[in-house]
Amino acid sequence: AYFGLKYKICARGERQVENSGACESCPIGTFSGDEDSLLCSRCNSGRYSSTFGLSECLECPANTFAPSTGTTECEVCPRGQESSPGALKCTS
C-alpha cells in the first residue's frame, strides 16, 4: 500500500514520520496505543499526557480534572469542590 515510499513499523507511543522511514515519539497531550500508527491521538477528556511517547494517556487523579481533549496536565479542583479520578469537572 506504500508504493515506493519508505516505511517502518513504529512502536506503541510513536508515529511514523511521513515518507521518511523514521519514527518519532508522540508529543505531550497525545498517545499512540497501536504499533505501526501513522498518527498520535489526543488524550480524551479526564485523561492527560505530560511526557512524550506514551502508549496510553493517564487518568487524572482524584480532586483534579481535565475538561478538554489533548490535556498535558490536570487542573486542581477549586477550593470546596472535589472530583473522582478521571473527572471532566469538579462538583461541590
C-alpha positions as CSV (number, residue, x, y, z in Angstrom):
1,A,0.0,0.0,0.0
2,Y,3.0,2.3,0.3
3,F,4.3,2.0,-3.2
4,G,7.9,3.0,-3.2
5,L,7.6,5.1,0.0
6,K,9.9,4.5,2.9
7,Y,8.1,2.6,5.6
8,K,8.9,1.5,9.1
9,I,6.9,-0.2,11.8
10,C,6.8,2.0,14.8
11,A,6.3,1.0,18.4
12,R,3.4,2.0,20.6
13,G,3.8,5.6,21.7
14,E,5.3,6.5,18.4
15,R,4.1,7.6,15.0
16,Q,5.6,7.4,11.5
17,V,7.3,10.5,10.1
18,E,5.7,10.8,6.7
19,N,7.8,9.4,3.8
20,S,11.0,9.3,5.9
21,G,11.2,5.7,7.1
22,A,11.6,7.1,10.6
23,C,9.5,7.0,13.8
24,E,9.1,9.8,16.4
25,S,7.6,9.8,19.9
26,C,4.0,11.1,20.3
27,P,4.1,14.7,21.6
28,I,2.7,15.5,25.1
29,G,-1.1,15.6,25.2
30,T,-1.3,12.7,22.8
31,F,-0.7,8.9,22.6
32,S,-0.5,6.0,20.2
33,G,-1.9,2.7,21.5
34,D,-1.1,0.7,18.4
35,E,2.1,-0.4,16.8
36,D,2.5,0.8,13.2
37,S,0.5,4.0,13.8
38,L,0.5,6.9,11.4
39,L,-0.9,9.4,13.9
40,C,-1.0,10.1,17.6
41,S,-4.4,10.7,19.1
42,R,-5.3,13.5,21.6
43,C,-5.9,12.3,25.1
44,N,-9.6,12.0,26.0
45,S,-11.2,14.4,28.5
46,G,-10.4,13.3,32.1
47,R,-7.0,12.0,31.0
48,Y,-3.6,13.6,30.3
49,S,-0.1,13.0,28.9
50,S,2.7,15.1,30.4
51,T,5.6,13.2,28.7
52,F,6.5,12.2,25.1
53,G,5.9,8.7,23.7
54,L,3.0,7.4,25.8
55,S,1.0,4.4,24.6
56,E,-2.0,5.5,26.7
57,C,-3.0,8.6,28.5
58,L,-3.1,8.7,32.3
59,E,-6.3,9.2,34.3
60,C,-6.5,12.4,36.2
61,P,-6.2,11.7,39.9
62,A,-9.0,12.5,42.4
63,N,-9.6,16.2,43.1
64,T,-8.3,17.1,39.7
65,F,-10.0,17.3,36.3
66,A,-9.3,17.7,32.5
67,P,-12.3,19.3,30.7
68,S,-10.9,19.0,27.2
69,T,-9.0,16.6,24.9
70,G,-5.2,16.9,24.5
71,T,-4.6,17.8,28.1
72,T,-0.9,17.9,29.2
73,E,-1.7,18.2,32.9
74,C,-4.9,18.0,35.1
75,E,-6.3,21.1,36.8
76,V,-6.7,21.1,40.6
77,C,-10.4,21.5,41.7
78,P,-11.3,24.9,43.1
79,R,-11.5,25.1,46.9
80,G,-14.6,23.5,48.3
81,Q,-15.1,21.2,45.2
82,E,-13.9,17.6,44.6
83,S,-13.8,15.0,41.8
84,S,-13.3,11.3,41.3
85,P,-10.4,10.0,39.2
86,G,-10.8,10.7,35.5
87,A,-13.2,13.6,36.0
88,L,-14.2,16.2,33.4
89,K,-15.2,18.7,36.1
90,C,-15.4,19.2,39.8
91,T,-18.5,19.2,42.0
92,S,-19.5,20.9,45.2
